[in-house]
């Protein structure tokens, strides 16, 4: 089940769109670049926007390795397919010899644009022995317990 909440203007934030998709799957983060389920969104900013914000909270944990390196990058689709947005739209999270579960929050500030665009996060690990999982699942791996909370909004 998905929830889409249109929230009225508060202060200088307009056109807020929030997605929490309870049917999202988990993803194993290996050395291959993979989409992070639940992080894709299409958004049309307010016509008076100065900046557009892409913000996501996601769960990650140590399965299968205790040493983990999660490399994230924001991808944009302006109509001709997804492409990487570059060095200012990347984030890295590293744990060494820790069995952990974390809630990570990332916020990317985008220049204002007109029309609708789509965005999503992709991830990979630094190498074997540094792999992890995002979107916590039940112990039998049939249910996602924590799916990403994704929002985009315009700053005017």
Backbone as ProteinMPNN parsed JSONL, in Angstrom:
{"seq_chain_A": "XXXXXXXXXXXXXXXXXXXXXXXXXXXXXXXXXXXXXXXXXXXXXXXXXXXXXXXXXXXXXXXXXXXXXXXXXXXXXXXXXXXXXXXXXXXXXXXXXXXXXXXXXXXXXXXXXXXXXXXXXXXXXXXXXXXXXXXXXXXXXXXXXXXXXXXXXXXX", "coords_chain_A": {"N_chain_A": [[0.837, -1.17, 0.0], [0.53, 2.25, -0.75], [1.109, 5.6, 0.337], [0.232, 8.87, -0.335], [0.736, 12.084, 0.447], [-0.49, 15.228, 0.274], [0.574, 18.209, 1.388], [-0.372, 21.302, 2.784], [1.044, 24.605, 2.295], [3.673, 25.528, 4.468], [5.355, 27.904, 6.2], [8.14, 28.569, 4.324], [7.962, 26.402, 2.645], [6.678, 24.672, -0.046], [4.37, 22.696, -2.017], [4.729, 20.016, -1.014], [5.5, 16.589, -1.176], [4.995, 13.381, -0.062], [6.056, 10.048, 0.239], [5.418, 6.838, 1.358], [5.875, 3.658, 0.966], [4.502, 0.734, 1.706], [4.746, -1.694, 0.476], [7.27, -2.047, -0.416], [10.347, -3.692, -1.265], [13.234, -5.266, 0.327], [16.746, -4.582, -0.263], [19.768, -6.042, -1.232], [22.924, -4.747, -0.848], [25.543, -4.827, -2.881], [28.628, -5.13, -4.746], [27.687, -4.359, -7.174], [25.862, -1.784, -8.817], [22.728, -0.903, -7.605], [19.203, -0.18, -7.659], [17.608, 1.505, -4.972], [14.897, 0.246, -3.469], [11.789, 1.944, -3.131], [12.648, 4.566, -3.237], [12.071, 6.119, -5.4], [10.653, 8.865, -7.11], [8.397, 11.122, -8.695], [8.25, 14.539, -9.435], [6.869, 17.803, -9.452], [7.907, 21.002, -9.078], [6.977, 23.944, -7.122], [6.036, 26.903, -8.841], [7.347, 29.184, -7.999], [9.655, 28.361, -6.79], [12.863, 28.411, -5.213], [14.728, 26.53, -4.558], [14.784, 22.933, -4.664], [14.027, 20.158, -2.682], [15.147, 16.885, -2.08], [14.495, 14.335, 0.017], [15.211, 11.613, 2.127], [14.58, 8.931, 4.375], [16.009, 6.016, 5.427], [16.409, 2.536, 6.276], [19.188, 0.641, 7.276], [21.286, -2.239, 7.59], [23.687, -4.624, 8.947], [23.707, -7.04, 7.502], [25.085, -8.908, 4.864], [27.571, -8.614, 6.093], [29.922, -7.534, 8.658], [31.625, -5.391, 8.354], [30.854, -2.588, 6.586], [30.167, -0.648, 3.687], [28.362, 1.758, 2.384], [27.54, 3.233, -0.51], [25.903, 5.86, -1.897], [23.985, 7.368, -4.537], [22.276, 9.987, -6.166], [19.974, 9.811, -8.802], [18.663, 11.187, -11.816], [15.817, 11.632, -13.915], [15.078, 13.253, -16.713], [13.48, 12.872, -18.805], [14.687, 11.306, -20.722], [15.601, 8.914, -19.682], [17.3, 7.588, -16.741], [20.047, 9.249, -15.206], [23.202, 9.69, -13.556], [23.618, 12.249, -11.109], [25.97, 13.384, -10.3], [28.968, 14.47, -8.445], [28.115, 16.122, -6.252], [25.858, 14.998, -5.376], [26.058, 12.666, -3.924], [26.564, 10.226, -1.32], [28.156, 8.654, 1.466], [28.249, 5.939, 3.705], [29.859, 4.327, 6.331], [30.672, 1.481, 8.299], [32.702, -0.209, 10.65], [33.521, -3.356, 11.723], [31.142, -3.697, 13.211], [28.063, -4.783, 14.368], [25.089, -3.738, 13.364], [22.093, -1.724, 13.233], [20.647, 0.853, 11.51], [19.02, 4.021, 11.153], [19.118, 6.003, 8.479], [19.386, 9.322, 7.276], [19.069, 11.322, 4.479], [19.534, 14.307, 2.668], [19.138, 16.07, -0.234], [19.894, 18.989, -1.983], [18.469, 20.551, -4.626], [18.747, 22.465, -7.676], [16.197, 24.833, -8.632], [13.608, 23.956, -10.963], [11.48, 23.638, -13.869], [8.389, 21.963, -14.686], [7.857, 18.354, -14.638], [10.005, 16.02, -13.043], [11.813, 12.98, -12.451], [13.26, 11.128, -9.76], [15.654, 8.965, -8.139], [17.375, 6.857, -5.772], [20.464, 5.138, -6.014], [22.691, 2.467, -5.122], [25.8, 0.994, -3.974], [28.323, -1.274, -2.687], [31.71, -0.964, -1.358], [33.21, -3.209, -1.834], [33.457, -6.852, -1.846], [32.794, -8.267, 1.306], [32.156, -5.917, 2.425], [29.446, -5.567, 2.365], [25.9, -4.824, 2.649], [22.469, -4.379, 3.708], [19.498, -2.713, 2.724], [16.353, -1.404, 3.851], [14.759, -2.912, 6.132], [13.889, -6.285, 6.673], [11.592, -8.884, 7.736], [12.519, -11.702, 9.83], [12.125, -14.012, 8.332], [12.279, -13.006, 5.847], [10.046, -12.24, 4.357], [8.51, -10.007, 4.69], [8.735, -6.496, 4.572], [9.833, -4.524, 7.16], [10.665, -1.964, 7.747], [10.267, 0.514, 5.561], [11.528, 2.922, 3.168], [11.055, 6.418, 3.886], [10.081, 8.916, 1.934], [10.435, 12.169, 0.626], [9.721, 15.116, -1.263], [10.071, 18.588, -1.767], [9.368, 22.071, -2.369], [11.329, 24.966, -1.886], [10.595, 28.226, -1.295]], "CA_chain_A": [[0.0, 0.0, 0.0], [1.27, 3.502, -0.816], [0.448, 6.783, 0.854], [0.675, 10.11, -0.947], [0.168, 13.133, 1.272], [-0.278, 16.588, -0.212], [0.541, 19.031, 2.584], [-0.417, 22.718, 2.44], [2.24, 25.407, 2.53], [4.088, 25.895, 5.818], [6.508, 28.787, 6.12], [8.613, 28.736, 2.953], [7.948, 25.1, 1.975], [5.472, 24.482, -0.848], [4.245, 21.513, -2.873], [5.377, 18.87, -0.382], [5.007, 15.275, -1.59], [5.582, 12.358, 0.805], [5.721, 8.685, -0.157], [5.817, 5.724, 2.213], [5.311, 2.507, 0.264], [4.641, -0.441, 2.571], [4.989, -2.9, -0.323], [8.668, -1.981, -0.858], [11.213, -4.819, -0.926], [14.593, -4.963, 0.774], [17.763, -4.712, -1.31], [21.133, -6.352, -0.818], [23.865, -3.819, -1.461], [26.78, -5.526, -3.219], [29.508, -4.295, -5.56], [26.931, -3.904, -8.346], [24.967, -0.665, -8.55], [21.324, -1.32, -7.577], [18.204, 0.786, -7.21], [17.098, 1.293, -3.622], [13.436, 0.245, -3.571], [11.07, 2.924, -2.323], [13.26, 5.898, -3.289], [11.77, 6.763, -6.678], [9.583, 9.844, -7.002], [8.243, 12.14, -9.738], [7.894, 15.753, -8.706], [6.771, 19.09, -10.126], [8.067, 22.011, -8.026], [6.214, 25.181, -7.135], [6.56, 27.812, -9.878], [8.175, 30.218, -7.36], [10.708, 27.688, -6.017], [14.284, 28.775, -5.324], [15.416, 25.243, -4.452], [13.938, 21.752, -4.51], [14.675, 19.249, -1.736], [14.874, 15.441, -2.111], [14.869, 13.881, 1.351], [14.826, 10.219, 2.347], [15.012, 8.206, 5.577], [15.996, 4.586, 5.128], [16.991, 1.643, 7.264], [20.254, -0.223, 6.771], [21.889, -3.069, 8.626], [24.949, -5.293, 8.655], [23.595, -8.302, 6.779], [25.685, -10.087, 5.472], [28.929, -8.364, 6.612], [30.071, -6.591, 9.777], [32.233, -4.191, 7.773], [29.983, -2.186, 5.496], [30.379, 0.646, 3.042], [27.19, 2.042, 1.568], [27.756, 4.398, -1.372], [24.625, 6.248, -2.492], [24.023, 8.456, -5.508], [20.975, 10.382, -6.672], [19.841, 9.771, -10.252], [17.567, 12.028, -12.3], [15.258, 11.355, -15.233], [14.45, 14.464, -17.254], [12.694, 12.463, -19.953], [15.422, 10.393, -21.61], [16.215, 7.865, -18.869], [17.999, 8.018, -15.529], [21.496, 9.45, -15.245], [23.777, 10.137, -12.29], [23.642, 13.703, -10.992], [27.339, 13.847, -10.1], [29.624, 14.403, -7.147], [27.426, 16.82, -5.171], [24.646, 14.24, -5.084], [26.526, 11.368, -3.445], [26.772, 10.108, 0.119], [28.786, 7.401, 1.869], [28.127, 5.56, 5.109], [30.78, 3.212, 6.583], [30.796, 0.899, 9.635], [33.782, -1.181, 10.722], [33.397, -4.36, 12.783], [29.978, -3.375, 14.032], [26.762, -5.338, 13.993], [24.279, -2.548, 13.601], [20.916, -1.353, 12.466], [20.622, 2.312, 11.555], [18.123, 4.818, 10.352], [19.919, 7.036, 7.831], [18.632, 10.413, 6.666], [19.825, 12.051, 3.465], [18.817, 15.434, 2.075], [19.842, 16.637, -1.379], [19.348, 20.277, -2.395], [18.514, 20.633, -6.085], [18.345, 23.761, -8.222], [14.803, 24.883, -9.073], [13.368, 23.61, -12.371], [10.048, 23.654, -14.182], [7.928, 20.685, -15.208], [8.019, 17.181, -13.784], [11.201, 15.187, -13.169], [11.815, 11.818, -11.561], [14.52, 10.901, -9.055], [15.766, 7.76, -7.322], [18.706, 6.568, -5.245], [21.11, 3.862, -6.309], [23.751, 2.22, -4.15], [26.704, -0.139, -4.12], [29.321, -1.35, -1.622], [33.091, -0.795, -1.825], [33.774, -4.489, -2.248], [32.94, -7.981, -1.072], [33.229, -8.091, 2.695], [31.623, -4.617, 2.858], [28.082, -5.534, 1.855], [24.856, -4.594, 3.643], [21.093, -4.464, 3.203], [18.617, -1.593, 3.067], [14.939, -1.727, 4.037], [14.742, -4.074, 7.019], [12.853, -7.296, 6.441], [11.362, -9.821, 8.828], [13.551, -12.741, 9.865], [11.902, -14.969, 7.254], [12.469, -12.214, 4.623], [8.816, -12.16, 3.58], [7.854, -8.726, 4.935], [9.598, -5.364, 4.894], [9.396, -3.921, 8.412], [10.911, -0.533, 7.642], [10.429, 0.982, 4.18], [11.959, 4.319, 3.155], [10.126, 7.54, 3.896], [10.632, 9.771, 0.884], [9.689, 13.393, 0.38], [10.283, 16.214, -2.043], [9.341, 19.826, -1.556], [9.926, 23.293, -2.928], [11.636, 26.052, -0.966], [10.353, 29.48, -2.015]], "C_chain_A": [[0.885, 1.237, 0.0], [0.427, 4.618, -0.238], [1.05, 7.998, 0.172], [-0.031, 11.228, -0.205], [0.518, 14.48, 0.668], [-0.474, 17.513, 0.973], [0.512, 20.504, 2.191], [0.86, 23.443, 2.85], [2.462, 25.7, 4.008], [5.363, 26.691, 5.685], [6.926, 28.97, 4.665], [8.699, 27.407, 2.195], [6.612, 24.949, 1.251], [5.53, 23.158, -1.592], [4.964, 20.306, -2.288], [4.696, 17.578, -0.815], [5.745, 14.23, -0.759], [5.113, 10.987, 0.336], [6.288, 7.708, 0.873], [5.124, 4.493, 1.646], [5.556, 1.243, 1.077], [4.87, -1.726, 1.794], [6.421, -2.962, -0.853], [9.455, -3.21, -0.413], [12.529, -4.344, -0.332], [15.541, -5.094, -0.41], [19.099, -5.052, -0.68], [22.071, -5.436, -1.58], [25.195, -4.539, -1.634], [27.653, -4.581, -4.042], [28.854, -3.827, -6.853], [26.019, -2.756, -7.942], [23.525, -1.155, -8.655], [20.438, -0.15, -7.173], [17.84, 0.469, -5.766], [15.576, 1.368, -3.701], [12.812, 1.283, -2.64], [11.644, 4.32, -2.367], [12.979, 6.63, -4.596], [10.554, 7.673, -6.532], [9.581, 10.745, -8.23], [7.705, 13.383, -9.055], [7.886, 16.961, -9.631], [6.865, 20.175, -9.056], [7.103, 23.192, -8.196], [6.851, 26.139, -8.148], [7.442, 28.914, -9.307], [9.361, 29.63, -6.596], [12.083, 28.287, -6.287], [15.154, 27.525, -5.316], [14.367, 24.148, -4.338], [14.709, 20.767, -3.635], [14.187, 17.821, -1.974], [15.382, 14.926, -0.777], [14.359, 12.463, 1.571], [15.393, 9.723, 3.683], [14.919, 6.735, 5.234], [16.758, 3.805, 6.168], [18.075, 0.805, 6.591], [20.783, -1.075, 7.925], [22.966, -3.98, 8.054], [24.855, -6.572, 7.846], [24.14, -8.149, 5.351], [27.016, -9.827, 6.186], [28.924, -7.391, 7.79], [30.762, -5.309, 9.337], [31.366, -3.801, 6.583], [30.362, -0.818, 4.967], [29.238, 0.846, 2.058], [27.445, 3.338, 0.804], [26.46, 4.688, -2.114], [24.838, 7.354, -3.507], [22.608, 8.709, -6.018], [21.009, 10.407, -8.196], [18.595, 10.549, -10.646], [17.122, 11.579, -13.682], [14.532, 12.607, -15.701], [13.663, 14.148, -18.516], [13.377, 11.479, -20.865], [16.143, 9.292, -20.828], [16.98, 8.443, -17.689], [19.488, 8.184, -15.777], [21.95, 9.999, -13.902], [23.87, 11.655, -12.275], [25.026, 14.244, -10.667], [27.76, 13.949, -8.651], [28.907, 15.111, -6.01], [26.144, 16.109, -4.749], [24.992, 12.805, -4.706], [26.672, 11.4, -1.935], [27.38, 8.74, 0.402], [28.545, 7.178, 3.352], [28.973, 4.306, 5.323], [30.694, 2.794, 8.051], [31.887, -0.15, 9.591], [33.592, -2.045, 11.961], [32.268, -4.053, 13.761], [28.771, -4.126, 13.486], [25.759, -4.256, 14.341], [22.982, -2.577, 12.809], [20.798, 0.15, 12.622], [19.501, 2.883, 10.724], [18.962, 5.965, 9.796], [19.001, 8.063, 7.184], [19.541, 11.157, 5.706], [18.944, 13.14, 2.883], [19.692, 16.015, 0.969], [19.134, 17.914, -1.804], [19.571, 20.419, -3.898], [18.197, 22.051, -6.542], [16.878, 23.692, -8.672], [14.717, 24.55, -10.566], [11.87, 23.715, -12.62], [9.662, 22.317, -14.816], [8.19, 19.563, -14.231], [9.329, 16.457, -14.09], [11.1, 14.047, -12.172], [13.212, 11.615, -10.996], [14.474, 9.56, -8.348], [17.204, 7.62, -6.855], [19.171, 5.208, -5.73], [22.268, 3.713, -5.337], [24.622, 1.055, -4.576], [27.631, -0.147, -2.917], [30.709, -1.145, -2.225], [33.702, -2.09, -2.315], [33.162, -5.622, -1.448], [33.561, -7.91, 0.316], [32.754, -6.77, 3.26], [30.157, -4.468, 2.447], [27.072, -5.372, 2.988], [23.492, -4.761, 2.989], [20.367, -3.187, 3.606], [17.179, -2.088, 3.071], [14.811, -3.03, 4.824], [13.575, -5.005, 6.722], [12.685, -8.148, 7.69], [12.402, -10.936, 8.757], [13.357, -13.792, 8.78], [11.949, -14.297, 5.875], [11.223, -12.159, 3.745], [8.137, -10.791, 3.686], [8.893, -7.654, 5.204], [9.015, -4.67, 6.119], [9.588, -2.409, 8.371], [11.192, -0.182, 6.192], [10.868, 2.44, 4.226], [10.788, 5.298, 3.254], [10.758, 8.593, 3.005], [9.781, 11.022, 0.748], [10.468, 14.341, -0.503], [9.423, 17.429, -1.784], [10.108, 20.997, -2.148], [10.187, 24.297, -1.816], [11.486, 27.345, -1.756], [10.958, 30.659, -1.262]], "O_chain_A": [[1.901, 1.261, 0.694], [-0.802, 4.594, -0.309], [2.273, 8.129, 0.115], [-1.259, 11.312, -0.224], [1.693, 14.833, 0.563], [-1.577, 17.596, 1.513], [1.299, 20.92, 1.341], [1.647, 22.942, 3.653], [1.528, 26.08, 4.715], [6.346, 26.211, 5.12], [6.146, 29.475, 3.857], [9.431, 27.302, 1.211], [5.549, 25.081, 1.857], [6.599, 22.575, -1.772], [5.727, 19.641, -2.989], [3.469, 17.483, -0.819], [6.976, 14.195, -0.751], [3.929, 10.782, 0.07], [7.471, 7.749, 1.211], [3.92, 4.312, 1.83], [6.678, 0.74, 1.134], [5.163, -2.758, 2.398], [6.747, -3.838, -1.654], [9.252, -3.712, 0.692], [12.9, -3.177, -0.465], [15.177, -5.657, -1.442], [19.514, -4.422, 0.293], [22.019, -5.359, -2.807], [25.889, -4.826, -0.658], [27.439, -3.369, -4.033], [29.412, -2.984, -7.556], [25.465, -2.758, -6.843], [23.138, -1.748, -9.662], [20.861, 0.749, -6.446], [17.772, -0.698, -5.379], [15.022, 2.433, -3.971], [13.257, 1.468, -1.508], [11.193, 5.191, -1.623], [13.594, 7.662, -4.867], [9.556, 7.303, -5.913], [10.642, 11.093, -8.748], [6.818, 13.303, -8.204], [8.766, 17.125, -10.476], [5.982, 20.262, -8.202], [6.51, 23.398, -9.255], [8.074, 26.172, -8.288], [8.213, 29.524, -10.048], [10.007, 30.343, -5.828], [12.424, 28.624, -7.421], [16.186, 27.47, -5.984], [13.22, 24.397, -3.967], [15.908, 20.568, -3.829], [12.985, 17.569, -2.06], [16.566, 15.061, -0.468], [13.215, 12.148, 1.242], [16.517, 10.049, 4.064], [13.87, 6.258, 4.799], [17.635, 4.333, 6.852], [17.895, 0.321, 5.473], [20.73, -0.672, 9.087], [23.131, -4.088, 6.839], [25.896, -7.146, 7.529], [23.647, -7.263, 4.653], [27.545, -10.735, 6.828], [28.043, -6.538, 7.906], [30.502, -4.246, 9.9], [31.168, -4.603, 5.671], [30.817, 0.053, 5.709], [29.167, 0.178, 1.026], [27.553, 4.41, 1.401], [25.977, 3.85, -2.876], [25.745, 8.174, -3.368], [21.845, 7.776, -6.267], [21.935, 10.944, -8.804], [17.603, 10.572, -9.918], [17.941, 11.195, -14.517], [13.494, 12.976, -15.15], [13.227, 15.058, -19.221], [12.722, 10.868, -21.709], [17.179, 8.795, -21.268], [17.269, 9.639, -17.645], [20.114, 7.376, -16.464], [21.199, 10.678, -13.202], [24.165, 12.276, -13.295], [25.241, 15.453, -10.749], [27.02, 13.57, -7.743], [29.091, 14.711, -4.86], [25.433, 16.578, -3.861], [24.315, 11.858, -5.108], [26.877, 12.458, -1.34], [27.144, 7.783, -0.335], [28.627, 8.108, 4.155], [28.83, 3.33, 4.587], [30.649, 3.643, 8.941], [31.997, -0.898, 8.619], [33.514, -1.55, 13.085], [32.433, -4.143, 14.978], [28.5, -4.101, 12.286], [25.607, -3.904, 15.511], [22.812, -3.344, 11.862], [20.844, 0.668, 13.738], [19.086, 2.302, 9.721], [19.459, 6.8, 10.552], [17.966, 7.715, 6.615], [20.641, 11.573, 6.068], [17.758, 12.928, 2.633], [20.838, 16.4, 1.204], [17.914, 17.926, -1.969], [20.704, 20.409, -4.377], [17.456, 22.765, -5.868], [16.384, 22.627, -9.045], [15.641, 24.83, -11.329], [11.087, 23.863, -11.681], [10.498, 21.63, -15.403], [8.686, 19.79, -13.127], [9.709, 16.303, -15.251], [10.388, 14.141, -11.172], [14.213, 11.891, -11.657], [13.402, 9.069, -7.996], [18.127, 8.179, -7.447], [18.392, 4.261, -5.841], [22.768, 4.697, -4.793], [24.242, 0.242, -5.418], [27.725, 0.849, -2.199], [30.87, -1.151, -3.445], [34.623, -2.069, -3.132], [32.434, -5.386, -0.483], [34.724, -7.534, 0.467], [32.925, -6.515, 4.452], [29.688, -3.355, 2.21], [27.343, -5.732, 4.133], [23.384, -5.228, 1.855], [20.591, -2.648, 4.69], [16.832, -3.055, 2.392], [14.762, -4.114, 4.243], [12.436, -4.572, 6.546], [13.529, -8.133, 8.587], [13.083, -11.094, 7.745], [14.331, -14.407, 8.345], [11.69, -14.94, 4.858], [11.329, -12.046, 2.524], [7.285, -10.455, 2.863], [9.829, -7.871, 5.974], [7.85, -4.274, 6.121], [8.766, -1.661, 8.899], [12.24, -0.541, 5.654], [10.613, 3.129, 5.214], [9.687, 5.033, 2.771], [11.843, 9.099, 3.295], [8.552, 10.949, 0.753], [11.699, 14.369, -0.495], [8.209, 17.326, -1.604], [11.313, 20.926, -2.391], [9.368, 24.46, -0.912], [12.163, 27.544, -2.765], [10.855, 31.799, -1.715]]}, "name": "protein", "num_of_chains": 1, "seq": "XXXXXXXXXXXXXXXXXXXXXXXXXXXXXXXXXXXXXXXXXXXXXXXXXXXXXXXXXXXXXXXXXXXXXXXXXXXXXXXXXXXXXXXXXXXXXXXXXXXXXXXXXXXXXXXXXXXXXXXXXXXXXXXXXXXXXXXXXXXXXXXXXXXXXXXXXXXX"}
